[in-house]
Amino acid sequence: MNEHLFTPDWSKTVQMEITPESAGWTYLSFAIVGLKPGERHDHLLADQETAVVPISGSATVKVGGIETTLSRTSVFEEMPRIAYAPPGVAIEIVAIDEAFEFAIGSAPAEGRYPARIIEPADMSSELRGGGAAYRQVNHVLAPPIDAERLILYEVYVPRGSWSGWPPHCHDGFNGSPYLEETYYFRLDPSDGFCMHRNWRTDEDFDEVLTAGDGDCAIVTKGFHSTAAAPGSHMFFLNYLAGELVDGERVTPPCFHDAYTWIEEDWDKFGWELPKVRP
């Protein structure tokens, strides 16, 4: 297995866990947890902020004096309610009458913002790109929603289409900010696959990761783009964290200048088939 592709163990409660030690980076921690009805998960970090995103099922969640229910039928059917905890505030999660699967991620913080539930109405949504790179991006924890280092997006990509085009990077190259990032994939139908590429143009680094439903690719450096195979629609959840703090989290990445021409006209150089005939 490639060291930058993580595969879940569905038989365990913590199905996947990515730490600064296992990823070889500094800021971001990420995990996928699956609770059976009645099971409980407790989380408390003294020096990090945390965001919980439901994937499916329902649970009672307590955080900072707030008690509520987080539920989601499917990532393909509705947007999430997210629980946010600053450093030193415990999160208690108890699955209700069905299995509850959720993502949980953390990053270093000082405690500037309170514990709270972030509602779908607080989140923005946009359609990006065009042609074979037309996709929906939901800003589920990004400015103007306050956090210190954490940035979260949920992205929907039709089958046979691309995301992250033009390719971009955020590893310090060409003045870009340094951010670490996870791509957690779900596919519909679930038996499909997708491809994720990380690469640098100034050094010998180029990897192509083949991911299935429930897999997670990490971006340690380089330009990156993702493509859905024609058989399945693709969803991915991004957790990012790095050197950007508070309002700086809007700082854009560096786009690969060899490919930005397509943004002027997504149909430029397009083909009509058949291209050649006998």
Beta strands, then each sheet from edge to edge (+ up, - down):
strand 1: 5-6
strand 2: 14-18
strand 3: 29-35
strand 4: 40-43
strand 5: 48-63
strand 6: 66-72
strand 7: 82-85
strand 8: 91-95
strand 9: 100-108
strand 10: 116-118
strand 11: 124-128
strand 12: 135-141
strand 13: 151-157
strand 14: 162-169
strand 15: 179-188
strand 16: 194-200
strand 17: 205-211
strand 18: 216-219
strand 19: 223-228
strand 20: 233-242
strand 21: 254-255
sheet 1: 1+ 18- 15+ 20- 13+ 12- 11+
sheet 2: 2+ 3- 9+ 5- 6+
sheet 3: 2+ 3- 9+ 5- 7+ 10-
sheet 4: 2+ 3- 9+ 5- 8+ 4-
sheet 5: 17+ 16- 19+ 14- 21+
end
